[in-house]
Amino acid sequence: MDSKFDLIIIGGGPAGYTGAIRAAQLGMKVACVEGRSEKTFGGTCVNVGCIPSKALLDSSEHYYHARTKLSKHGVIVENVKLDLTQMMKRKDDVVRQLTNGINFLIKKNKIEPVLGFGKLIQGKGDVKKVEVALLDGTKRLLEAPKVMLAMGSDIVELPFMKFDGKKIVSSTEALSLPTVPKNFVVIGGGYIGLEMASVWARLGSKVTVIEFQDRIVPNMDIQTGKELYKILMKQGIEFKLAHKCLGSKPSGSGVEVEIEEIVTGNKSKLPADVVLVSTGRKPFTKNCGLEENGIAMDKQGRLIINEHFETNLPGVYAVGDIVAGPMLAHKAEEEASAAAEIMVGQAGHVNYDLIPGVCYTWPEIAFVGLTEEQCKEKSIQYKVGSMPFMANGRAKAMEETEGFVKIIADSNTDRVLGVHIIGPRASEMIAEAVAVMEFGGSAEDIARTCHAHPTLPEVMKEAALDVAKRRINL
């Protein structure tokens, strides 16, 4: 069994397997180490994150629409029932299909898959060494002049609410609950918390979201976040904003969650069958040999890298959730590909100003670039155009008229600075904004681009027209 490679990658998630494929395309002999017990590549994203959550979001959306919206379309469905077992099976099938696909890509690109937990035991010098504790209980030593660290991230556990996997759960367990909880409490009003809140609310749970700050999705544009808040409230999700969780204790078959209002100090208790703790993620760096090799990290435990994705050890690179920036699969993939290209002398790069973000509630939220608040902080003179979906023909035909598109442009140059969408298929629509902004496009460029009719992206065109205060259809 060969032990010498051009590149060893520790981690087989979106960063790891993407970097491995790109490096192999560039002619490198690559080994990709993955320690997941299921013996699958794809990392958290494919196995217990992005993919299974979207499968459940789509399935629960169908169920919710069958119960609440189909009659408006003249489709009468009686005695709609939930088969949660089948829903979970479908979710697992989607994950299996994708992990099998990644395994095929690994084989197709002649990448050596190494199933086990990788540890950097020699990061200095011309030859790096990685020891892998294989899943079969043996060990294997790999050598290469270059190593890419791509271990991803891990869940954050609150010290006063330890996970038990049944009543106090992480996002992983929230994807596989055996029954629909009567009362589902979510701690954290970010992407993951709101997506899981949406799934279980649609399936029949009474959902309460506890958020420390005074608004949900606090990193998003304030106007967009407020609109999402109003819509989710209409869907039956309750919120306890500006509240902190103090802990929980067993109560009957569930738990009792104690919370405190930050401003007044008033305390109250919430009954819960299941509590999802969704307060963020942390870089996965434990027992990977980083400290022993003197790899520099910041106060958040993220690896410090230069503009070439290289750590303070020459030849040791780091990408994805273990370095600064949003913990997003597409950001990790871009970094891994760029790092591999730089290793062979190409000019790989990532434009960190144009990494889109998406929250897959319904309606969806998608955004890229600056918010109005950030423009004000930077003293940038800007102008805004917007257009509601309620004035769009396709949205009306779909019976999906909630939300709007908002475009922020430079007052002097008209260059697009940010785009914020809340509405149907926002996750698909944001790609146009990213492309335009990548090429330094203006609001006028979007406004003068012919958009097919009737389509949802026409709302983008109208918002761009509104930057110059010349909307046509409102």
N, C-alpha and C positions, 0 to 999 in steps of 0.2 A: 504494500500500500504506500503510495507516494506521500511524502511529507513536505516537499518543497514546492512553493508556489510563488507567483509574482505578487499576489495580493491575498491577504486573509481578511475576511469581513466577519466581525462578531455581531451577530444579529441578523435575523432573516425576515424582518418586517418590511414595510414599504421602502424604507431607506436601504436596508440591507440587500434585499433581493433585487431592487432596481439598480443599485450600485454594482452588484455582481454582474447583472446582465450587461450593463453599459461597459463595464471593464472588460468583459469577455468579448464584446463586439469590437473593442479597441485592440484586441489581440493579447490580452493578459490571461495568464493561467490563474484561475480564481478558486478559492475555497470559501464557502459560506457556512458559518457555524450558527446553528439554531438550537436552543435548549428547550423549546416547548415540548411538554410531555406527550402531546398529541402527535408528535413527529410531523408537524405541518409547518410550512413557511407561510408568510403573510402577516406575522406578528399580531399585536393586539387588534389592529385595524380590521383585518380580514376575519380573525377567529372570534374575538369577543368585543368588537368595537364598532367601527363604521359600518361594516357590511351587515352583520346580524341586526343591528339597531335599525338600519334602513329597511331591512326585510320586514321587521315587526311594524315599523311605522307605516309601510305601504299596506300590509295586511290589516292592521287596525283601522287604517283610513277607509279601506273597502267596507269593513264591518260598520263603521260609523256612518258612512254615506248610505249604506243599505237601510239603516235604521232612520236616518234623518233627512236625506236629500233625494233619494231616488223617486219618491212620489211626485216631486216637482217636475221630474222629467217624464211623468206618465208611466213610470215603472212601479207597479204595485207588488210589493213583496211582503208576504205575511209570515208571521212566526219566525222571524230571523233568529237564528241560534248561533252561538259561539262555540266552535270546536277548537279550544285552546291547544289541545294535543296536536291537531293537524297544523295549526298555525306555527307551533314550535318546530314541528317536523319540516315544514317548508323552509323555515329560517335555517335550520341545520343543513338542509339540502343545498341551499344557496351557498352557504359557507363551504360545504364539501366540494361543490363544483369549482369554486374559485381556488381553494387550496390545491385541488388536483391540477388545476390549470397552471398554478405557479410551479408546482413540482415538475410539470411538463416543460415549462420554460427553463427551469434550472437544468434539466437533462438536455434540452435542445441546444442550449448555449454551452454545453460541456463544462458546467460549473460543478465542482466537487461539493456535494452536500454533506455536511458533518453534523450529525445529530447529537448534541450534547451542550454542556455549559462551558463556554470559552473564557479563559483567563489569560490576560497578557502577563507573561512571566519574564519577558525580556523585551523592553521597548527601546533601549538604547543600542547604538551601533548599527552596522550595515545589515545585520540579520536580526529580525524580530522573531520572537518565539511565542506561540500561543499554545497553552495546554488545554485540552478539551476533556472534561469529565463526561464520557459518552453515556448515553442513556442505558446502555447494556451493562454499565458498572465498570468498564475498563477506561483507560486513559489513552489519549493520542496526542502526540506532539507535532505541531505544524510550524514551518519556518517560511519566512518571506521577507523581502526588503521593505515591504509596505503593509500597513495594517489600517483598516477602516473600522472605527468603532461606531456601531449603530444599534445600541442595545435598547433604544426606545424609552418608554416611561412606565411608571407603575401608579397604582391607585394611592391616594392619600387617606390614611386612617386617622380619625379623630381619637386622641388619647382617652377621652371620656365616653366614647361610643365605639367599642371594639367590634369588628365584624364577626358575626357568627354564621354568615352565609344563609340564614333563614329569616330572621326578624330584622337584623341590622345587616344590610347588604351593600355591596359595591355595584358598579354598573355591570360587572360580569354576571353576578347572580340575578340582577334585575332583568336580564335578557332571557332568563329561563325559569321564571316563577311557575310552580306547578298549578296554581289556581289564581284567580283574580282576587286580589286583596280587597276587602271592604273599604278599609282606610289605608291609603298609601301616602306617606309623608316623604317629601324630598327636601334634603338639606343642600341648598345651593341652587341659585337661579341662573346658571350658565347654560351653555349649549346642551351638555349631556343631561343635566337635570331636567331641563324643559322638554327634551325629546322623550325621555323615559316617562315624564309626567303625562305627556300627550298620549303615548301608547296606552298606559293603564287607565287614564281617564276615559278614552274612547271605549275601552273594553268593560267599563262599568265601575271602576274604583272612584271613591271620593278622594280627590288628590289635593293636598295642601303643600305648597312650596314655601320653605323658610329661606329668606335671603338676608344676609347681613347688611348689605347696602340698601339704599332707599329706592332702587330700581332693579329690574331684571336685565340680563345681558349687559352688564355695565360697561363693557368695552366697545359697545356699538354706538352708533349715532343715537342721541337721546330721543329725538322725535320718532325714529323707527322703533326703538325699544318701547316707548309709551304706547304706540299703536299695537304692538304685539301683546303687551300687557292687557289692553282693553279687549282684544280679540280672545285671548286665552281665558279671561274672566267670563266672557260670554259663553265659552265652551264648558264652563263649569269648574275650572281649576281655581282654587282659592290661593291667595298669597298672604304671607306674613312678611312684609318688607320692613327693613330696619329692625330686624329681630335677630337674636343670636340663640343658638341652641346650647342649653346647659347640660344636657345629658338625657338619659332615659332609664327606666326601670321596668321590670316585667309587670304586666297587668293582664290577668286572665290568660287568654291564648296569644296575646300580642304584647305590646309595650306601651308605655306612657312617656311621651316626649315632653320635656320641660323647656320652655322658651322664655326669653325676656325681651321686652321692647327696649331698644337701646336708648331712646330719648327719655322715656318716663321711668324706666326700671321696673315697670309692671310685669309680673310673671304670670304665666298661664300654662296649661297642660293640654296636649293633643293626644287622642287615642290613635294607635297605629297598629295594623296587622304586620306591615312591612315598612321599614325606614330605609330609604336610599340615601347614602352619604355620597354626595357628588360635589366636593369642594375643591376640585382640581386634581392635577397629576404631578408627579415628581420624576426627575430623571432616574433611570434605572442604572446605577453604577456600582451597586454593592457587590463585593467579592469578585470584581473584574480585574483586579491587579493595578488599578489606576494610582492609588496612593503609594503603593510600593515602588512604582516606577516614576513617581514625582510628577505626574501629569497635573498641570495647573487647573484649578476650578474656581468659579466665582462663589459668592455667598449663597446663591441658590442651588449650589451643587452641580452647576452646568459646566461642561468642559470649555475652557477658553481656547478659541481658535483664531488663526489669522485670516487674511482675505483669501487664502488658498485652502481653507478648511483644515489646516494643519495645526496640531497642538504644539506645545513647547518642545515636544520630542520630534525631531525631524523624521519624516516617514510614517508618523502615526497621525491619522486623520480622524475627525469626528464629525458626524452629521446627525440630523434629525432631532428627536426630542431631548437628547442629552446636551444640546448646545442651545444658545440663546435664540429667542424667536418663538412664534406661535407653535404649539404642539399640534401640527396638522400633517396628515399623511402626504398631501401634495407638496408641502414645503420640504418635507424630508426627502421625497423622491427627487425634487429639483436639486437639492444639495448633494445627494449621492451621485447623481449623474454628472454634475459639475465637477465634483471632487475627482471622479474617475477620469474625466477629460483633462483636468489639470495635471494629473499624474503622468500622462503621456505627452505633455507639452502643449495641449490645446488650451483655448481660452474659455473654459467653463465659467459661468457666472450665474448668480441668482439675484433678481431684482426684488429685494425685500419690501419695497414700497408697494408692490403690486401682487401681494399674495391674498387671494380672495378668502373670505370667511363665509360660512353658511351655517345656519341653524335650521334643521329639517323638521320644524313644527309645521302645522298647516294653518294659515299660509306660511310659506317658507320666508326666511330672511337671508339675504345675501348682500355682501358689501365688499368694496375694495377702495383703497386709498384713504384720504383724510375725511374726518367728520367735520361738521361745522365747529364743534368745540375745539378741535385741534387746529383748525384754521385761525380761530381767535387767539389761541395760545401762542401761535407762531406769528401773529400779526400779519397774516396774509389777507389781502383784500379779495373778497370772493363774491360771487353771485350764485343764486340758486334757482333751479327750475324743477318743477314737479308735475306729476300727472297721476290721477287716481285710476285704478283699474276699473272702477264703476263706469267710466266713460268709454271703455274699450269694447268693441263689438264681440271679439272672441271670448273675453272674460264673461260678458253677459250670456253668450251662448252656452258657456260652460257652467253657468251659475256659480262663478267664483270671482266676485267683484270686490273683495276686501283688499285693502292695501294700496300702495302707490310706488312710483319710481321717483327718486330724488337725485338730481345731478348737481354737483358743486363744481363751479368753474372759476378760474382766475379772472378777476374783474378786468385786468389789463390785457391779458393775452388770449382769454377764452379757453385756455388749456384745461382739460378735465382734471380735477384734483381728487374727486371722490364720487362714487356712485353707491346709492343705498336703495335696496329694493325689499319691500315686504309685499308678498303676493303670490299667486299661483306660479309654480315653476320658476321661482326666483333663482334657484340654484343653477338652472340652465341659462337663464337670461344674463347672468353676471359675466359670462364669457365674452360677450360683445364689449362690455365696458373694459375688461382687462386688456383685450386686444387693442382697442382704441387708445387706451392710456399707455400701453407698452410702446406705441409708435408716436407718443406725444400729441395725440389727436385733440381736437377742440370740440366743444359742444356743437358748434356749427357743422363740424364733420359728421357727427351723428345725425344732426337734423337734416342734412342734405343727402344722407344715405337712404336709398330706396328700401323700405321694409315691406315685406309681403303683407297682403291684406286678405282676410282678417287674421291677425296673429297677436299674441301677447307682446312680442317685442315692439309693436307699434307704440306701446306706452313709453318705451325708452326714447323713441323718436320724438314723441310729444313733449316729454320732459326736457329734452334737449332744445326743442323749439321754445319752451317756456323760459329757458335761461335768457333768451332775447325777448321774452314776453310776447311771443307770437304763436301761441298754441292754436291749433286749428279746430280740434274737436271738443273744446270745453270753453 
